[in-house]
Amino acid sequence: MSKLGNLGARLHRGEIGYDFVGNRKIWYGVSILITITAILGLAVRGLNMGIEFQGGAVFTTPKNMSVSVTQAEELAQEASGHDAIVQKLGDGSLRIQIAGIDTGKSDGIKDVLAKDLKVDAENINADLVGPSWGDQVANKAWQGLAIFMVLVVIYLAIAFEWRMALAALVALIHDITITVGVYALVGFEVTPGTVIGLLTILGYSLYDTVVVFDSLKEQTKDITKQTRWTYSDVANRSINSTLMRSINTTAVALLPVAALLFIGGGVLGAGMLNDISLSLFVGLAAGAYSSIFIATPLVADLKEQEPQLKALKKRVLAKRAQSGAQGDTAEPDAAADEECDDELEDAAPAVVGPRNQPASRTRGRGRPSGKRR
């Protein structure tokens, strides 16, 4: 078995692990800092909305143009008075996108471009986009997002419980905010492809969260019948046992997206790939982070507000303090061992750490019972 596979197996068995829940205040602070930065970037810089949302015109020149992209951008800006985005297509033609212009002025801009580029105006194809179409796309996207959130909360509340549904909702809002903030900070254009990518990442984010929640639900059955582990301890075990699975699925999903973003959009210059690839890349990474560092620790905080689990935590901490006062090297009392074995046997899914064979099966063997004759 490889070292990584061996590490995953040891994490799953509880032999090793990192205290994610115990250090939750650190992760909460990091998330709050990132979220505030994203919101400030959105408020100060705003989103660079594409032509589909602002309206404008797209001009496509004939093939094999000798004009460079930089020169074409300067000529288009002079002709229209607006910023222009120029992309060189595979056949050598130029795609000149000018947002925010009155569609009625497109013919005049087309004639000026034809003159500057030294081509026939009839050979330049002009596509006009009205802002109303972009508004419809945005409204439908918001409606779809709202319906998705409601359905997610209802499903998780039924399949698990309302506290897990609330934690998952917070994680989803966290992922969306960070992704939108990154778009504002880097200045990438927001297009319908961006909206599609944004809605797609919600499913990936929710998947990682549900995997941990399912493990947590299974391991916390009858947790109040024992006094060795708190709910936070079991939540931490759930994260560690599914950690390698979350990392592997996220890494596999990120590889093709990274190829689209850094190679396709960055190296090869296919800028249109950036629209959807950036939202997917940031969203997938943020979703994996939130499922591990935000959603499950938040569930632990919410659950331990319940009277039963709050009382359980006090009993567990009191027992640990008593054991620490007696000394780590002291021989445990036989009755305490039997009581602990009974608790572990009743609440087997809640074991956090290496699993030991219960001693209750051999209880009484070799011990005298009754009077000697």
N, C-alpha and C positions, 0 to 999 in steps of 0.2 A: 504494500500500500504506500502511496506517495505521502510525503510529509504533510501536504495540504489535506489529503484525505484522512490521514491519521489525526490531524488537528480537528477536523470536522467531527470525526467519530468521538473524540474525547470531549468536545463541546457538547455533543448530543447526549452522551452518558452522564454529563455533569461532573466529570473528573477535573475539568478546569473551566474557567469562565471569568468574564469581566463584569464588574458591578455597574451595569448600565443604570439600573433603577436607583441605586444608592447615590450615584453622581448626577441625578436628574437635574438638579439646580444648575449645574454647569451647562447642560444641554439646553435647558430652558433659556438661559442667558444668551447662549450663542444664537439660538433661533430668534429670540427677540431682537438681537443686534442685527442679524441678517434681514429680518423682516422690516425693521425700521429703515435700514439702508435702502431696501427695495422701494418702500413707500416714498422716501425722500427723493429717490431717483425718478419715480413716477410723477411726483408733484413738481419737481424742478425742471426736468427735461421733457417729460411727457412722452407719449408714444409716437413713433414715426409711422403714421397711418399711410397705407398704400393707396394706390390710385383707385382701387375698388371701393374704398371708403370715402375718399375725398372727391372723386370724379376727376376727369381729365381726358387725355388722349394718349394713344400709343401709336408711334409711327415705326414702320418697318421698311428699311431701305432695300434696294436690289442687292443681289449677291456680289461677293468679292469686292467689297468696298476697300479702298486704299486708305481711308481716313481712320485714324486711331480712335480709341474709345475716349481718351482725354480731349482730343480735338472736337469730337462730336458732342461731348458734354458742353464744352464752351460755346459752340455754335448754337446748340439747342437753348441754352440759357439766354444767349443774346437775342434769339428769335422770339422767345416766349416771355422773357422777364421772370421766369420761375426756375427753380432748381430742376435739373433733369437727371434721370438715371439711364445710362446707356450700357447695353450688354451686346457683346459680339457673339453671334450665333455660329453654329458649326459650319454653315455654308458661306460664311464671310459677310453675311448681312448684319445690319445693326438694328437693334430694338431700342428705340428712344421713347422713354416713358416720362411724361410731363404731367404732374398732378396739380390739381387746384386751378386749372385754367377754365375759362368759359368755353364750352364746346362750340359755341358760335364762332370763336376766333380760330378754330383749328385749321380752316382752309388757308387763312393768311399765314399761320405759322408753317404750314406745310409748304407753301410757295417759297417762303424765305429759306427753309431748310433745303429745299430742292436747289435753290440758287447757290447757297453756300456749299452744299455738297457736290455741286456740279452734276446733278442728275435730273432726269425728266420728272416733273411733279407727278405725272400719271403713274410712274413706276414706284412711287412711295405709297404704301398702304397705310391708311389711317383708321384706327378703331377708337370710337368714342365711348366713354364710360360715364354714366351719370351717377351722382352721389347717392341717389335713392336706392340703387341696387346694393351698395355697400351697407346702407342703413338696414335694409332687410336682412342681409347676412348677419350683421351684428345683433339685431333683435332676435333672430332665430337662434343664434348661438347662446345668448343670455337665457332665453326660454329653455333651451335644451339643458343648459348648465343647472338651472333652478330645478327642473324636473328630475335630473340625475341626482342632485343632492337630496331631494325629498325621498326618492326611491331608495337611495343608499341608507339613509337614516331609518326608514321603515324596515328595510330588510335586516339590517344589523340589530335593530331593537327586537325583532322577532327571533332571529337566529341566535343571537347572543343576549344582549341586554342594552338598555338605553345608555348606560355609562360608556360602553364600548362604541355605541353609535355616535355619541357626542365626541369621544376622543378621535374617532375616524374622521368626523366632520371637521374638527379643528386641524387635523393633519392635512386634509385636502385643501382647506383654505390656505394653510401655510404653504403648500406646494404651488398653488395658483399665484399667490402673492409674490413669491420669490421668482417664479418664471416670468411674470409680467414685469417685475422690477428689473430683471436682467435685460429684457428687451428695451426698456427705457434707458438703461445705463449704456448699453453698447450701441444703441441707435439703429438696430436692424429694423427693416421695414415690416410692418404688420399687414399681412395679407390673409385671404381666406385660408390659405395653407397653414398659417400660424394658428388660426382658430381651430382648425382640424387637429393639429398637433396638440394644442392645449387641452382639448376634450379627450384626446387619446391617452394622455398621461394619467388622467384620473383613474382609469381602469388599472394601469400598472401600479400606481400608488396604493390603490385599494387592495390589490391582490397581495402585496407584501404584508399589509396590515392584517388582513383576514387570516393569513397563514399563522402569524404569531398569536392572534386572538383565539384561533381554534386550538392551538397547543395549550394556551393559558386556560381556556375553558375546561379542557380535558384534565389538566393537572390540578385544578382547584376543586375538584369534586370532594365533598366531605372534608374540606380543609379545616373546619372548626373542630373536628374530632381529634386533632393532635395539637401538640404545643411545642413543636420543634421549629416550625417554619411560619413566617408571616406571609401575607398575600404578596408583599413586595419581593420576598425571597423567591416565591414560585414564579412571579412575573419575570424576574431576572433569569431564572432557569429557562423559561419559555423563549426568551430572546436568544440566549446562548445556544439552545438546542436547535433553533432554526436559523442561526446566524449565517452559517456557510451556505445554506440554501438561498437565503436572500442575496448574499454577495454574488453567488454564482449566476443566479437568474438575472440580476441587474447588470453584471459584467457582460454576459452574453447579449443582452438587449442593447447595451451601450456601444458595443463594437461596430455594428453596421451603421448606427446613427452617427457615431464619431467619424466613420469613413465618409458619410454624406456631408457632414459639417466641415471637417478639416481638409479632407482631400478633394471632395467634389466642389464644395463652395470656396475653400481657401486656395488650394493649389491649382485646381483646374479652372477656377473662375466661374463656375456655374452658380451665380449668385442667387438664382431662384430656389436652389436647394436649401439655402439658409433659412427660408421662411418657416419651413416645417421642422428641419433638423435641429435648430437651436432650441425650439420649444420642447421637442422630444428629449434632447440631451439633458437640458437643465431639469426638466420635469421628472425624468427617470431617476436622476441622481438625488433630487430633492425628495422624491417619493420613498426611495430606499432609506434615506436619512430619517425622514419623519416617522416611518413605521417602526424603526428601532429606537430612536432617541426621543420621540415625542409621544406617539400614540400609546404605546404600552406603559411607559412611566406615568402618563396622565391617567390611564385606567387604574393603575395601582393607587394613585393619590385619591381618585374618586371612590374607589371601593373601600379603602381603609377609613373612609368617613362613616361607613355603616357601623352601627353599634356592635354587632357580632364580631366583625373583623377588627374593629378598634379594640375590643376587649381581648381578642386573640393576640393582637400585637403586644398588649401590655403583659399578658401571661408569658408569651415567648421571651420578651425582653427581661422580665423578672426571673425567669428560669435561667436564662443565659448569665444574668448578673450573679445569681446564686452559684452557678457552676464555676464562674470565674473567681468568686470569693473562696470557694473550696479549693481552688488550685487545679491547674490543668493536669498535674501528675497524680492527683488523688484517684484511688480506685473507686469507680462508681458503685453505688449500692445495688444489690441484686434486684430488689423490688423496683427500683427506678428503671433498671434495664428492662424488666418485664413490662412495666408500664409503657416505656418508650417503644418496645417491640409491638405492643398491642396497638399503639397509636399509628405506627408506620404501616401495620398490616391493614388497619381500617382506612387509611388515607394514602395508599400506595402511590397514586398519581401525583401526590404533592411532594414527593421526595426531591430535594434539591441537593445534589452532590452524589458521590459514589453510592451505588446501591449495594446493600449488604443483605445477606441471607437472614431472614427473621429468626430470632432465637426462640420464638414462642413454640416452634414445632418440637423442640427438645426440652421444653419446660417440664420439670418434674422427674426427668430421667436421672437415675443415680441418687435421687434424694429420698431419705427415709420418710415414710408417712405413717402416722399412727404410732402405737406403742410397740416397743420391742418385746418379743416373747422369748 
